[in-house]
Amino acid sequence: MRVIAGSAGGLSLQPPGKNTRPTMDRVRGAIFSSLGERVPEARVLDLFAGSGALGIEALSRGASSATFVESHGPTAGLIRKNLQSTKLDRLPGTVQQMDAFRFLDLYVEEEFDLVFADPPYLKDTRPSAGDVTNLADMLLGHPNLGKALGAEGLLILECERRQPLPSLASPIPWEILSDRSYGESRILILRQPS
């Protein structure tokens, strides 16, 4: 895993533990090629941040700040180490160790230009009953997610390729600007219609 381009381009990132699924370098490269000139000077929110690779890539490419939200303590510490090793820890930004939904409930005061979200794929809550939690669906329906986006802000959502899309109309309307699959990953770029 490495930073693809920008001031920290080519530098390695430490990946999180074995139970995580970091966004592959080629997928990250495709995401940032799609975003192009929206990245420089952007205020970035990286939800379910893992290693911080998406937010770090944005900082390396000129984003003005990044807020990383990761619930797992050791993984949040890994983001701090990755920021230090890439020398991007000098830029404005914070690492918040908390659940992404709790962050949206409590701390959405700033509007972000880019919100990256890479929640765990469909998660069994009671395997014997076959119940699953669709965190991407829950995130799209969270009432404060829309408040976190600036007027022209974009949500970049990674979910499982075969995962059914949630309703994009309720309770917050979303417009799909891009929908691409890379292996098992599906990358959606969404915005709220104006």
Beta strands, then each sheet from edge to edge (+ up, - down):
strand 1: 43-47
strand 2: 65-69
strand 3: 93-96
strand 4: 112-117
strand 5: 123-126
strand 6: 131-133
strand 7: 149-160
strand 8: 175-182
strand 9: 185-191
sheet 1: 3+ 2+ 1+ 4+ 7+ 9- 8+
sheet 2: 5+ 6-
end
